[in-house]
Amino acid sequence: MPDELPSTIGPWIEASVDHPLKVIPDGTRGMWVHFTVPPTTDWQHPGILVERLYGLELSVYQGNQLLFESKRDFTFDLNKLLLPIGHYTSPTDFYIRILTTNERAGLISGIRIDDFEVLSNQFVTKDLPDLLLGTSIAFLALIMLLCSRYLRQTQRNTWVSLCLIALTMGTLIITYSPLSYIYFKEYGDILLLLFDVSLYVLIPSFNYYIDKVFESQYGFFTKFRLIQAGYSALCLVALLIYTASGARHFEVYYVLSGIILGGLILLQLLLIIVLSVLNALKGNKNAVILSVGIFLFALSGTVDLTFYYLSDKTYVLLLWKFGIVFMIITLVIILARRISADYAKLFNYSKELELHNHNLQRTEKLKIISDLAASVAHEVRNPLQVTRGFLQLLVSRTNEKDKPYFELATSELDRASDIITNFLTFAKPEIDTIKLLDLSVELRKIEAMMAPLAVMHGVELNVSTQKELYFYGHTSKLKQAFINIIKNSIEAIEKDGLIQIRATSEKGEVVALITDNGEGMDEEEVAKLGVPFFSTKSKGTGLGMMVTFRIIEVMKGTIEFHSVKAKGTEVTIRFPLIALDTVLPDDVGT
């Protein structure tokens, strides 16, 4: 291409914004661009702006006068042009001389004429979001990378790969922006080196992260990522040799880092899209969210590379930045969900640990009481019975004035005998005599037994039950447990009381629900239920509820209490549901 200003009469190739000329003929180093500027008297400080062009050396002429000149010592050819011009009263010819060492050169956007201040703002603001986005992502990645030292080894590898993904993505965005090479022109070679290194680190890091997200369940992808990691290492070595040799053998390096690597990246993204869809179909919510992000990122990269190669490598890669944003958004959502899930797990674990400790303490206490009851109860009951017998003998021989004292003593001895009976029931719950029971039948019997007591206290007892609720248990002990609970509910109600008992089957279990509108209990009182000698009643011993817990436990059941002070209590009792067709006739009880 001649250095002198070409004639406006000579042969020119027509071009437009829609059909720009970007590929230069073989044997040439660039091109001349000729355009005519209309009168500029309407602007106070007129200027021209070219948002995008390919070229390393730019020279702008107005007539034969050189107005602007810019040269680059590095090979990044994506450029911009902002130039103040004078006031012209008539159309004026301008020429832009573009030189390059690449295969492409020319304008890929229109030439805008406006006030220079307006153009200056547009010159910066159009590419400034890329710099801010890239810097933010890279800074966040560095902070995350520093925090990785506090993670366990099993978590650190995936975390570091995610940090490298974010760091290299941010670096790619920064080093792909034309503003970086305009304002930091002296560091152009370093920026290009960072771009290539970031690309070679991003590819294996991204593959590793995706493979771990998919839990290495796709063996062919694991092998592919190892092969591509090796090829990325080869490209990194080729980059170092290319840089150290003073940019010699560019054709070889371009084939390795451009053509072959580009094809591998395209294959990589297509594989990730397919695997993302397969993983999303499995229904895991985090996997679906991650797969959407990966899919959008891979899709944007695939479309970008497709357009790039279809346009003879003149297309400016753009969509991949949006893919990065989508990818980061999905990672943030997943991180928030994982933090929430981890907090829920920690909270549930804390509650389970507290319940476990409570049950452990209760078991230890009950074991002591059980041993004590088994060894002492019989020895204590015999003297009590003898004493009661003598008191009954004496009461028949005493005067009427002293009879109330004897009756009180006899009543207290009976109360002591009941306590011992509870101890014996707790120590020996008769687990060898369980039979198949129908809870609906048992509840009707219990209703008949407890209805008079409920009426005496002004309480309505309401029982509704599903039929054929079979489970293994002991009929008299079951009555004892339910009577204890219902009796406590009756005594906890002051007036206008209502006790509802419902029984049904649910998820392979027989479920009995007992609710009342009594005085209720707070959390601390609920936690102490079943503990020996704890009772909310002034004369209670707590042994009745202790025995109730023990009976239900022996019948392979569970019991839960939910209570609100001044509102009432809800008791849920569950037993394993037994299908009647699997039961032998001898097992059925009445």
C-alpha positions as CSV (number, residue, x, y, z in Angstrom):
1,M,0.0,0.0,0.0
2,P,1.5,3.4,-1.0
3,D,2.3,5.8,1.7
4,E,1.3,8.9,-0.2
5,L,-2.3,10.2,-0.1
6,P,-4.4,8.5,-2.8
7,S,-6.4,10.4,-5.4
8,T,-10.1,10.7,-4.9
9,I,-10.5,9.9,-8.6
10,G,-8.7,6.6,-8.4
11,P,-10.4,3.2,-8.1
12,W,-12.1,2.9,-4.7
13,I,-14.2,0.0,-3.4
14,E,-17.6,1.0,-2.1
15,A,-18.3,0.0,1.5
16,S,-21.0,0.8,4.1
17,V,-21.8,0.1,7.7
18,D,-23.9,-2.9,6.8
19,H,-21.2,-4.3,4.4
20,P,-17.8,-3.0,5.6
21,L,-14.5,-4.1,3.9
22,K,-12.4,-5.8,6.6
23,V,-10.3,-8.4,4.8
24,I,-7.3,-6.9,3.0
25,P,-5.8,-8.4,-0.2
26,D,-2.8,-10.6,-0.1
27,G,0.5,-8.8,-0.2
28,T,-0.8,-5.6,1.4
29,R,-0.3,-4.2,4.9
30,G,-3.5,-2.2,5.2
31,M,-6.0,0.1,3.5
32,W,-7.1,3.7,2.9
33,V,-10.6,4.7,4.0
34,H,-12.0,7.8,2.3
35,F,-15.1,9.6,3.6
36,T,-16.7,13.0,3.2
37,V,-17.6,15.1,6.3
38,P,-20.6,17.5,5.8
39,P,-20.4,21.1,7.0
40,T,-19.7,21.2,10.8
41,T,-20.7,24.8,11.6
42,D,-23.7,23.5,13.6
43,W,-21.4,22.2,16.4
44,Q,-19.4,24.3,18.8
45,H,-16.5,21.7,19.0
46,P,-17.1,19.1,16.2
47,G,-15.5,15.7,16.2
48,I,-15.6,12.3,14.6
49,L,-15.9,8.9,16.4
50,V,-15.4,5.4,15.1
51,E,-16.5,2.9,17.7
52,R,-14.9,-0.2,16.3
53,L,-12.2,-0.7,13.7
54,Y,-9.4,-3.2,13.0
55,G,-5.9,-1.7,12.7
56,L,-2.6,-1.3,14.5
57,E,-1.4,2.0,13.0
58,L,-3.8,4.8,12.3
59,S,-3.2,8.0,10.4
60,V,-6.0,10.6,9.7
61,Y,-5.7,13.2,7.0
62,Q,-7.8,16.2,6.1
63,G,-6.7,16.9,2.6
64,N,-2.9,16.7,2.7
65,Q,-2.8,17.6,6.4
66,L,-2.0,14.9,9.0
67,L,-4.5,15.4,11.9
68,F,-3.9,12.2,14.0
69,E,-1.4,9.3,14.2
70,S,-1.3,6.3,16.5
71,K,1.0,3.2,16.4
72,R,1.0,0.0,18.4
73,D,3.9,-2.3,19.0
74,F,1.6,-5.3,19.9
75,T,-0.8,-7.3,17.8
76,F,-4.2,-6.5,19.4
77,D,-5.9,-4.9,16.4
78,L,-9.4,-4.0,17.8
79,N,-9.2,-0.2,18.0
80,K,-11.3,3.0,18.4
81,L,-10.8,6.4,16.9
82,L,-11.8,9.8,18.5
83,L,-10.7,13.0,16.8
84,P,-11.6,16.7,17.0
85,I,-12.0,18.4,13.7
86,G,-12.4,22.0,12.6
87,H,-15.4,24.1,11.5
88,Y,-16.1,23.5,7.8
89,T,-18.6,25.4,5.8
90,S,-18.6,22.9,2.9
91,P,-18.2,19.1,2.6
92,T,-14.6,18.1,3.3
93,D,-12.7,14.9,2.3
94,F,-11.0,12.9,5.0
95,Y,-8.7,9.9,4.7
96,I,-7.8,7.2,7.3
97,R,-4.7,5.2,6.7
98,I,-4.9,1.8,8.5
99,L,-1.9,-0.5,8.7
100,T,-1.8,-4.0,10.3
101,T,0.2,-7.2,10.5
102,N,-3.0,-9.3,10.5
103,E,-5.3,-10.4,7.7
104,R,-8.0,-7.9,8.7
105,A,-8.2,-4.1,8.7
106,G,-10.9,-1.5,8.3
107,L,-13.9,0.0,9.9
108,I,-16.6,-2.3,11.4
109,S,-18.8,0.5,12.7
110,G,-20.1,3.7,11.3
111,I,-18.4,7.2,11.5
112,R,-20.3,9.5,13.8
113,I,-20.1,13.3,13.7
114,D,-21.2,15.3,16.8
115,D,-20.0,17.6,19.4
116,F,-16.6,16.5,20.7
117,E,-17.6,16.4,24.3
118,V,-20.6,14.2,23.5
119,L,-18.4,11.8,21.5
120,S,-15.8,11.7,24.3
121,N,-18.4,10.5,26.7
122,Q,-19.5,7.9,24.3
123,F,-15.9,6.9,23.6
124,V,-15.5,5.9,27.2
125,T,-18.9,4.9,28.4
126,K,-19.5,2.2,25.8
127,D,-16.6,0.1,26.9
128,L,-16.3,1.2,30.6
129,P,-18.9,-1.3,31.8
130,D,-16.7,-4.1,30.5
131,L,-13.7,-2.8,32.5
132,L,-15.8,-2.4,35.6
133,L,-17.4,-5.9,35.2
134,G,-14.1,-7.6,34.6
135,T,-12.4,-5.8,37.5
136,S,-15.2,-6.6,39.9
137,I,-15.2,-10.3,38.9
138,A,-11.4,-10.6,39.2
139,F,-11.3,-8.8,42.6
140,L,-14.1,-11.0,44.0
141,A,-12.2,-14.1,42.7
142,L,-9.0,-13.0,44.4
143,I,-10.9,-12.5,47.7
144,M,-12.4,-16.0,47.3
145,L,-9.0,-17.5,46.5
146,L,-7.5,-16.0,49.7
147,C,-10.4,-17.5,51.7
148,S,-9.7,-21.0,50.3
149,R,-7.1,-21.6,52.9
150,Y,-9.8,-22.0,55.5
151,L,-11.6,-24.8,53.7
152,R,-11.0,-28.5,54.0
153,Q,-9.0,-30.3,51.4
154,T,-12.1,-32.0,50.0
155,Q,-13.7,-28.7,49.3
156,R,-10.7,-26.7,48.4
157,N,-10.0,-28.1,44.9
158,T,-13.5,-27.3,43.6
159,W,-13.4,-23.9,45.3
160,V,-10.0,-23.0,43.8
161,S,-11.2,-24.1,40.3
162,L,-14.2,-21.8,40.7
163,C,-11.9,-18.9,41.8
164,L,-9.7,-19.5,38.8
165,I,-12.8,-19.5,36.5
166,A,-13.9,-16.2,37.9
167,L,-10.4,-14.7,37.9
168,T,-9.7,-15.7,34.3
169,M,-13.1,-14.6,33.1
170,G,-12.6,-11.2,34.6
171,T,-9.1,-10.9,33.1
172,L,-10.4,-11.9,29.7
173,I,-13.1,-9.2,29.8
174,I,-10.5,-6.6,30.9
175,T,-7.9,-7.6,28.3
176,Y,-10.5,-7.8,25.4
177,S,-11.7,-4.2,25.9
178,P,-10.1,-1.7,23.5
179,L,-9.9,0.9,26.3
180,S,-7.3,-1.2,28.1
181,Y,-5.0,-0.9,25.1
182,I,-5.7,2.8,24.6
183,Y,-5.2,4.0,28.1
184,F,-2.5,1.5,29.0
185,K,-0.7,1.4,25.6
186,E,2.7,0.8,27.2
187,Y,1.5,-2.4,28.7
188,G,-0.1,-3.8,25.6
189,D,2.2,-6.8,25.3
190,I,1.5,-7.7,28.9
191,L,-2.2,-7.4,28.4
192,L,-2.1,-9.7,25.4
193,L,0.0,-12.2,27.4
194,L,-2.5,-12.1,30.2
195,F,-5.4,-12.7,27.7
196,D,-3.7,-15.9,26.3
197,V,-2.7,-17.2,29.7
198,S,-6.1,-16.6,31.2
199,L,-7.7,-18.5,28.3
200,Y,-5.3,-21.5,28.8
201,V,-6.1,-21.6,32.6
202,L,-9.8,-21.0,32.2
203,I,-10.4,-24.1,29.9
204,P,-9.1,-26.8,32.3
205,S,-10.4,-25.0,35.3
206,F,-13.9,-24.8,33.8
207,N,-13.8,-28.4,32.7
208,Y,-12.6,-29.6,36.2
209,Y,-15.4,-27.6,37.9
210,I,-18.1,-29.0,35.6
211,D,-16.8,-32.5,36.0
212,K,-17.0,-32.2,39.8
213,V,-20.4,-30.7,39.7
214,F,-21.5,-33.7,37.7
215,E,-19.7,-35.9,40.3
216,S,-17.5,-37.4,37.5
217,Q,-20.4,-39.6,36.4
218,Y,-19.5,-39.1,32.7
219,G,-16.3,-40.9,32.2
220,F,-15.8,-39.7,28.6
221,F,-16.0,-36.1,29.7
222,T,-13.4,-36.8,32.5
223,K,-11.0,-38.1,29.8
224,F,-11.8,-35.2,27.5
225,R,-11.0,-32.6,30.2
226,L,-7.7,-34.4,30.9
227,I,-6.8,-34.3,27.2
228,Q,-7.8,-30.7,26.9
229,A,-5.9,-29.8,30.0
230,G,-2.8,-31.3,28.4
231,Y,-3.3,-29.4,25.2
232,S,-3.8,-26.1,27.2
233,A,-0.5,-26.8,28.9
234,L,1.1,-27.3,25.4
235,C,-0.4,-24.0,24.2
236,L,1.0,-22.3,27.3
237,V,4.5,-23.7,26.5
238,A,4.1,-22.5,22.9
239,L,3.1,-19.0,24.1
240,L,6.3,-18.8,26.3
241,I,8.5,-19.9,23.4
242,Y,6.7,-17.5,21.0
243,T,7.1,-14.6,23.4
244,A,10.7,-15.4,24.2
245,S,11.6,-15.7,20.5
246,G,10.4,-12.2,19.7
247,A,7.1,-13.3,18.1
248,R,8.7,-15.6,15.5
249,H,6.8,-18.5,14.0
250,F,3.5,-16.8,14.4
251,E,1.8,-19.1,11.9
252,V,2.6,-22.2,14.0
253,Y,1.5,-20.5,17.2
254,Y,-1.7,-19.3,15.5
255,V,-2.6,-22.9,14.3
256,L,-2.0,-24.2,17.9
257,S,-3.8,-21.5,19.8
258,G,-6.3,-20.3,17.3
259,I,-7.5,-23.0,14.9
260,I,-7.0,-26.3,16.9
261,L,-7.8,-24.8,20.3
262,G,-10.8,-23.0,18.9
263,G,-12.2,-26.3,17.6
264,L,-11.6,-28.0,21.0
265,I,-13.4,-25.1,22.8
266,L,-16.3,-25.4,20.5
267,L,-16.5,-29.2,21.1
268,Q,-16.1,-28.5,24.9
269,L,-19.0,-26.1,24.9
270,L,-21.2,-28.5,22.9
271,L,-20.5,-31.3,25.3
272,I,-21.2,-29.1,28.3
273,I,-24.6,-28.1,26.8
274,V,-25.6,-31.7,26.3
275,L,-24.4,-32.8,29.8
276,S,-26.2,-29.8,31.3
277,V,-29.5,-30.8,29.8
278,L,-29.0,-34.4,30.9
279,N,-28.1,-33.3,34.4
280,A,-31.1,-30.9,34.7
281,L,-33.5,-33.7,33.7
282,K,-32.6,-35.6,36.9
283,G,-34.6,-33.0,38.9
284,N,-32.0,-31.7,41.4
285,K,-32.8,-28.0,41.9
286,N,-29.2,-26.8,42.3
287,A,-28.2,-29.0,39.3
288,V,-31.0,-27.4,37.3
289,I,-29.9,-23.8,38.2
290,L,-26.3,-24.6,37.5
291,S,-27.2,-26.3,34.3
292,V,-29.1,-23.3,33.1
293,G,-26.1,-21.1,33.8
294,I,-23.7,-23.5,32.1
295,F,-26.1,-23.8,29.2
296,L,-26.4,-20.1,28.7
297,F,-22.7,-19.6,29.0
298,A,-21.8,-22.4,26.6
299,L,-24.5,-21.4,24.2
300,S,-23.3,-17.8,24.1
301,G,-19.7,-19.0,23.6
302,T,-20.8,-21.4,20.8
303,V,-22.8,-18.7,19.0
304,D,-19.9,-16.3,19.3
305,L,-17.3,-18.7,17.9
306,T,-19.7,-19.8,15.1
307,F,-20.2,-16.2,14.0
308,Y,-16.5,-15.5,14.4
309,Y,-15.5,-18.3,12.0
310,L,-18.4,-17.7,9.6
311,S,-17.4,-14.1,9.2
312,D,-13.8,-15.0,8.3
313,K,-12.6,-14.0,11.8
314,T,-13.9,-10.4,11.6
315,Y,-16.7,-10.8,14.0
316,V,-16.2,-9.1,17.4
317,L,-16.9,-11.5,20.2
318,L,-19.6,-10.1,22.3
319,L,-22.2,-12.7,23.6
320,W,-19.7,-14.5,25.8
321,K,-19.7,-11.6,28.2
322,F,-23.4,-12.0,28.8
323,G,-22.8,-15.7,29.2
324,I,-20.3,-14.9,32.0
325,V,-22.9,-12.7,33.7
326,F,-25.5,-15.4,33.5
327,M,-23.0,-18.0,34.8
328,I,-22.0,-15.8,37.8
329,I,-25.6,-15.1,38.7
330,T,-26.4,-18.8,38.8
331,L,-23.4,-19.5,40.9
332,V,-24.5,-16.8,43.3
333,I,-28.0,-18.3,43.5
334,I,-26.5,-21.7,44.1
335,L,-24.2,-20.3,46.8
336,A,-27.1,-18.6,48.5
337,R,-29.1,-21.9,48.4
338,R,-26.2,-23.9,49.7
339,I,-25.7,-21.4,52.6
340,S,-29.4,-21.6,53.4
341,A,-29.4,-25.4,53.2
342,D,-26.2,-25.6,55.3
343,Y,-27.8,-23.3,57.9
344,A,-30.9,-25.4,58.0
345,K,-28.8,-28.6,58.3
346,L,-26.8,-27.1,61.1
347,F,-30.0,-25.9,62.9
348,N,-31.6,-29.3,62.5
349,Y,-28.4,-31.0,63.6
350,S,-28.4,-28.8,66.7
351,K,-32.0,-29.7,67.5
352,E,-31.3,-33.4,67.0
353,L,-28.2,-33.2,69.2
354,E,-30.2,-31.5,71.9
355,L,-32.9,-34.1,71.6
356,H,-30.4,-36.9,71.6
357,N,-28.7,-35.5,74.8
358,H,-32.1,-35.1,76.4
359,N,-33.1,-38.7,75.5
360,L,-29.7,-39.9,76.7
361,Q,-30.1,-38.2,80.1
362,R,-33.7,-39.5,80.3
363,T,-32.6,-43.0,79.4
364,E,-29.8,-43.0,82.1
365,K,-32.3,-41.7,84.7
366,L,-34.9,-44.2,83.7
367,K,-32.4,-47.1,83.9
368,I,-31.5,-46.1,87.4
369,I,-35.2,-46.0,88.4
370,S,-35.9,-49.2,86.6
371,D,-33.1,-51.0,88.5
372,L,-34.3,-49.4,91.7
373,A,-37.9,-50.4,91.0
374,A,-37.1,-54.0,90.2
375,S,-35.0,-54.5,93.3
376,V,-37.0,-52.5,95.9
377,A,-40.7,-52.4,94.8
378,H,-41.6,-55.9,96.0
379,E,-39.8,-55.5,99.3
380,V,-41.6,-52.2,100.0
381,R,-45.1,-53.4,98.8
382,N,-45.3,-56.3,101.2
383,P,-44.8,-54.2,104.4
384,L,-47.3,-51.7,103.0
385,Q,-49.9,-54.4,102.5
386,V,-49.4,-55.7,106.0
387,T,-49.6,-52.2,107.5
388,R,-52.8,-51.6,105.5
389,G,-54.3,-54.8,106.8
390,F,-53.7,-53.9,110.4
391,L,-55.1,-50.4,109.9
392,Q,-58.3,-51.9,108.5
393,L,-58.5,-54.2,111.6
394,L,-58.0,-51.3,114.0
395,V,-60.5,-49.0,112.2
396,S,-63.3,-51.5,113.1
397,R,-62.3,-51.2,116.8
398,T,-61.8,-47.5,117.1
399,N,-64.4,-44.7,117.9
400,E,-66.0,-42.6,115.2
401,K,-63.8,-39.6,116.1
402,D,-60.6,-41.3,115.2
403,K,-61.9,-43.1,112.1
404,P,-61.0,-40.2,109.6
405,Y,-57.4,-40.5,110.7
406,F,-57.3,-44.2,109.9
407,E,-59.1,-43.6,106.6
408,L,-56.5,-40.9,105.7
409,A,-53.6,-43.3,106.6
410,T,-55.2,-46.0,104.5
411,S,-55.6,-43.6,101.5
412,E,-52.0,-42.6,101.7
413,L,-50.9,-46.2,101.8
414,D,-53.0,-46.9,98.7
415,R,-51.3,-43.9,97.0
416,A,-47.9,-45.3,97.9
417,S,-49.0,-48.7,96.5
418,D,-50.0,-47.0,93.2
419,I,-46.6,-45.4,93.0
420,I,-45.0,-48.8,93.5
421,T,-47.3,-50.2,90.8
422,N,-46.1,-47.5,88.4
423,F,-42.5,-48.4,89.2
424,L,-43.2,-52.1,88.5
425,T,-45.0,-51.2,85.3
426,F,-42.1,-49.2,84.2
427,A,-39.5,-51.8,85.1
428,K,-41.5,-54.7,83.6
429,P,-43.8,-53.5,80.8
430,E,-44.8,-57.1,79.8
431,I,-43.4,-57.0,76.2
432,D,-43.9,-60.7,75.9
433,T,-47.6,-60.4,75.8
434,I,-48.2,-58.1,72.9
435,K,-51.0,-58.9,70.4
436,L,-52.4,-57.4,67.3
437,L,-54.7,-54.5,68.3
438,D,-57.1,-52.3,66.4
439,L,-56.7,-48.8,67.6
440,S,-60.2,-47.8,66.6
441,V,-61.7,-50.5,68.8
442,E,-59.4,-49.7,71.7
443,L,-60.2,-46.0,71.5
444,R,-63.9,-46.7,71.7
445,K,-63.3,-48.7,74.9
446,I,-61.2,-45.9,76.3
447,E,-63.9,-43.3,75.4
448,A,-66.5,-45.3,77.4
449,M,-64.2,-45.4,80.4
450,M,-63.2,-41.8,80.4
451,A,-66.5,-40.1,79.4
452,P,-67.9,-40.0,82.9
453,L,-64.8,-38.4,84.3
454,A,-64.9,-35.8,81.5
455,V,-68.5,-35.0,82.1
456,M,-67.8,-34.5,85.9
457,H,-65.3,-31.8,85.0
458,G,-67.4,-30.2,82.3
459,V,-65.3,-31.4,79.4
460,E,-66.5,-32.6,76.1
461,L,-64.7,-35.8,74.8
462,N,-64.9,-36.2,71.1
463,V,-63.4,-39.4,69.4
464,S,-63.2,-39.9,65.7
465,T,-61.3,-42.8,64.2
466,Q,-60.6,-44.6,61.0
467,K,-61.3,-48.3,61.0
468,E,-58.8,-51.2,60.8
469,L,-55.8,-49.4,62.4
470,Y,-53.8,-52.5,63.3
471,F,-50.6,-52.6,65.3
472,Y,-48.9,-54.7,67.9
473,G,-49.5,-53.8,71.5
474,H,-50.8,-54.7,74.9
475,T,-54.5,-53.8,75.4
476,S,-54.4,-53.0,79.2
477,K,-51.1,-51.1,79.0
478,L,-52.3,-49.2,75.9
479,K,-55.4,-48.2,78.0
480,Q,-53.2,-47.2,80.8
481,A,-51.1,-44.9,78.6
482,F,-54.0,-43.3,76.9
483,I,-55.9,-42.9,80.2
484,N,-52.9,-41.1,81.7
485,I,-52.8,-38.7,78.8
486,I,-56.6,-38.0,78.7
487,K,-56.7,-37.7,82.5
488,N,-53.9,-35.0,82.4
489,S,-55.8,-33.2,79.7
490,I,-59.0,-33.2,81.7
491,E,-57.2,-31.9,84.8
492,A,-55.5,-29.2,82.7
493,I,-58.9,-27.7,81.6
494,E,-60.7,-25.1,83.8
495,K,-64.0,-24.7,81.9
496,D,-65.6,-25.1,78.5
497,G,-63.1,-27.8,77.8
498,L,-62.8,-29.9,74.7
499,I,-60.7,-32.9,74.1
500,Q,-60.5,-34.3,70.6
501,I,-59.1,-37.7,69.8
502,R,-58.5,-38.6,66.2
503,A,-56.9,-41.8,64.7
504,T,-55.9,-42.5,61.2
505,S,-53.2,-44.1,59.1
506,E,-50.4,-42.1,57.5
507,K,-47.3,-43.2,55.6
508,G,-47.3,-46.8,57.0
509,E,-48.1,-45.7,60.6
510,V,-51.1,-45.7,62.9
511,V,-51.4,-42.1,64.2
512,A,-53.4,-41.0,67.2
513,L,-53.8,-37.3,67.8
514,I,-55.0,-36.0,71.2
515,T,-55.7,-32.3,71.5
516,D,-57.1,-30.2,74.3
517,N,-57.8,-26.5,75.0
518,G,-56.3,-26.6,78.5
519,E,-53.8,-24.3,80.2
520,G,-50.9,-25.6,78.0
521,M,-47.2,-25.8,78.8
522,D,-44.1,-23.8,77.8
523,E,-41.1,-25.4,75.9
524,E,-39.2,-26.0,79.1
525,E,-42.1,-27.9,80.7
526,V,-42.6,-29.9,77.5
527,A,-39.0,-30.9,77.4
528,K,-39.2,-32.3,81.0
529,L,-42.2,-34.5,80.3
530,G,-41.4,-38.1,81.1
531,V,-38.7,-37.1,83.6
532,P,-39.2,-38.9,86.9
533,F,-40.9,-36.7,89.6
534,F,-41.6,-33.8,87.3
535,S,-45.2,-32.8,87.1
536,T,-47.2,-29.6,86.4
537,K,-49.7,-30.6,89.0
538,S,-49.2,-29.7,92.7
539,K,-49.7,-33.2,94.0
540,G,-48.3,-35.0,90.9
541,T,-45.3,-37.3,90.9
542,G,-44.6,-37.4,87.2
543,L,-44.5,-41.2,87.3
544,G,-47.7,-41.6,85.3
545,M,-46.3,-39.8,82.3
546,M,-43.0,-41.7,82.7
547,V,-44.9,-45.0,82.6
548,T,-46.8,-43.7,79.5
549,F,-43.5,-43.0,77.6
550,R,-42.2,-46.4,78.6
551,I,-45.3,-48.3,77.5
552,I,-45.4,-46.6,74.1
553,E,-41.7,-47.1,73.6
554,V,-42.0,-50.9,74.3
555,M,-44.8,-51.1,71.7
556,K,-42.3,-49.7,69.1
557,G,-44.2,-46.4,69.1
558,T,-43.3,-42.7,69.4
559,I,-44.9,-39.9,71.3
560,E,-44.5,-36.2,70.7
561,F,-45.9,-33.2,72.6
562,H,-46.6,-29.7,71.2
563,S,-48.0,-27.2,73.6
564,V,-48.7,-23.5,73.8
565,K,-49.2,-21.7,77.1
566,A,-52.9,-20.7,77.7
567,K,-54.0,-22.4,74.4
568,G,-53.7,-26.1,74.8
569,T,-51.6,-29.2,74.1
570,E,-51.4,-31.6,71.2
571,V,-50.1,-35.2,71.7
572,T,-49.1,-37.3,68.7
573,I,-48.7,-41.0,69.1
574,R,-47.5,-43.2,66.3
575,F,-47.3,-47.0,65.9
576,P,-46.1,-49.1,63.0
577,L,-49.2,-50.0,60.8
578,I,-49.6,-53.7,60.3
579,A,-51.4,-55.0,57.2
580,L,-54.0,-57.5,58.3
581,D,-53.3,-59.9,55.4
582,T,-49.8,-60.5,56.7
583,V,-50.9,-61.4,60.2
584,L,-51.3,-65.0,61.6
585,P,-54.7,-65.7,63.3
586,D,-52.9,-66.4,66.7
587,D,-51.5,-62.9,66.7
588,V,-54.9,-61.2,66.7
589,G,-56.0,-59.8,70.2
590,T,-59.3,-58.5,71.5
